[in-house]
Structures are given as structure tokens and as C-alpha cells.
Amino acid sequence: MREGGVVGIYLAAGKSSRMGTHKLSLPFGNISLGSFALQTILSSPLKSTIIVTKTEDKLNWISPSFLSEELAFKWKIISSPNSNLGQSESLKAGLTQASFLNAQAVIIFLADQPFVSSIMIQKLFCEYKEIISVKVLEKKTDFIAASINGIIKPPIIFLSHSFPKLFTLTGDQGARSLINNGQLKGKIISFNDEKLFLDVDTEHDYNFALSNLTVKN
């Protein structure tokens, strides 16, 4: 993995309790549900992605294609030993690793959000590059977030000076709680396609996602 720049954090340590089975291993197109968005991310300009899993995850959902010479150096798997305590623990595990890589920012993805697109990632990156190019604005902007119908959802970029506040999260608190309560300030980019933000939590969600599965990106 390369050091510095923007590092991806792919949160894949959920319990799948509402699905009743390990949802990331479910078939989705010609790969697994968990690999679907990851394929888009690894094909993006993002140079390093940290995949955060449960300690007991067998990782059978990771596509063998990610081991190719072209992609293998772009990702690393770490386990979150306290993932049972909530999503915040997985996020903090990813942030710790990103800090070791001297990340200037991280972009948070959810493994059960399969339709994240290369266009979304590109728009967030363009806004990030514009912000850091204007030094006077850098410390005033904590994040760049995607949104749908006025609701902020991942993927979200957090600049490194916001990491200490992210480390204060506990339990199932997501980073959005710090945005919603005003502790973090930033830029919001609106998207119009609700499909991009679909979370697959239940069997109904999975079947709906399958019905919307067409050409990637």
C-alpha cells in the first residue's frame, strides 16, 4: 500500500443480523456482494484501501481478481477485534491504520452499499483537491460528503485534522453523528440517484438490489 494522500476505509465488519446470513458472501453479479463496491473502489484513482473485517471473518467473499498484480498493492485487510461493540470500533481500527500510512484524509465506504460509483468517488475527490489547493480553507473544512434528498450518507471524505473527533465515537455511533450535531463542518455534494446509496441489510433489500443490478458504474 502507498503512504500519504487519501486512504479508503471499507467497513466490512457488520454482524449481518438482519439478513440472517453473512451478507457479504451472497452472490451479486459475477462476484460477491461484499466485493461489488470494492471492485469499483480498487479501480478508482484511490491508491490505498483498508478493508476492516471481523476477526472471525473467513474472507471468502474477497474476489480472487483482487489478488492480481494490478490491484494487490492497493488494499490491505485488518480485523477489528472490538467490532461487536459497534461500527465506531471498526471505523477507529481503520483510522488507526490510516494514521500509520500518514493519510492526509480518509474516505469511508460501507461494504453493504454495492452501487457506489466511480463518478461519486471522482466528484468527492475533485472537491477535496479543490479544498486542499486553497490552504486558507483547509482547516475550515472537516469533511466532504455525498447526500441524497438532503440526507448525508457514505461515501464521506474526512480530512486528517478531524480524526481526533472521529476517535471519540462509541458504540454504533457513525461519523454522521458528529456532522449532524455540528461538531464537524464541511462540504456536501448532492446526488439524484437513490440506487447509489442503497444499503443491503435485509433479504428484501438484497432482492431489490439484484433487480437493479445492471452494468457496473
C-alpha positions, -999 to +999 in steps of 0.1 A: +000+000+000+012+035-007+016+061+020+000+095+022-028+111+003-064+099+007-068+064+021-100+044+017-116+027+047-140-001+037-162-011+066-170-048+063-172-059+099-210-058+103-229-086+120-254-092+092-280-099+119-310-086+099-300-107+069-296-139+089-266-150+069-232-135+061-244-110+035-211-100+020-207-136+007-240-135-011-237-137-049-240-104-067-235-104-105-203-125-111-188-117-077-200-114-041-220-086-026-190-076-005-167-074-035-190-055-057-184-020-044-148-029-036-142-036-073-153-001-081-131+014-054-100-005-064-105+006-100-107+042-089-077+067-085-077+058-048-042+043-042-048+026-008-078+010+008-081-006+042-107-033+045-119-037+080-134-070+089-144-091+119-117-112+135-136-144+126-143-134+090-132-162+067-128-137+039-143-160+013-162-130-002-130-113-014-128-117-051-096-136-064-093-109-090-082-085-063-050-106-060-039-096-095-006-077-099-026-047-109-047-045-077-030-064-049-009-035-038-039-012-034-056-029-005-049-044+029-072-063+053-072-056+090-095-071+117-114-051+143-112-071+175-139-050+191-163-049+161-190-065+183-191-032+202-204-013+172-194+003+139-174+030+157-148+004+167-143-007+131-140+029+120-114+036+147-094+005+137-094+018+101-084+053+112-055+039+133-041+020+102-047+051+080-027+072+105+002+047+102+001+054+065+003+092+071-031+097+055-040+133+047-076+122+046-098+091+045-128+082+025-153+060+043-172+033+024-198+007+035-194-029+022-231-033+020-236-003-002-229-020-036-238+007-060-212+033-051-200+045-084-167+058-099-185+091-106-193+096-070-157+089-059-144+112-086-167+141-076-157+138-039-120+137-049-124+168-071-139+187-042-112+175-019-084+186-043-100+220-046-101+224-008-065+214-002-053+236-030-066+266-011-047+264+022-068+290+040-099+268+036-082+235+047-087+239+084-123+251+080-134+220+061-135+188+081-153+166+055-167+163+020-199+141+020-223+127-005-260+132+001-294+122-013-326+141-006-307+163+019-295+133+039-258+127+042-246+092+035-213+074+028-190+077+010-176+106+030-141+121+030-127+132+063-096+154+064-069+143+089-075+172+113-109+157+120-095+123+131-093+132+168-131+138+169-138+106+150-119+087+177-144+099+203-172+079+187-185+049+207-209+020+201-229+022+169-224+060+165-215+068+130-194+097+118-225+113+106-235+120+143-206+144+145-218+162+114-254+163+125-246+178+159-224+204+143-190+192+157-177+188+121-182+213+093-178+206+056-190+204+020-219+184+008-224+171-027-259+161-037-267+132-059-300+123-075-299+086-079-312+068-048-298+035-061-262+047-054-270+048-017-289+015-013-279-004+019-284-041+018-295-050+053-324-075+047-334-102+023-358-077+008-330-052+002-309-079-014-336-089-038-343-053-046-306-047-053-305-078-075-334-064-095-314-032-100-282-049-109-271-039-144-238-026-158-215-015-130-209+022-126 
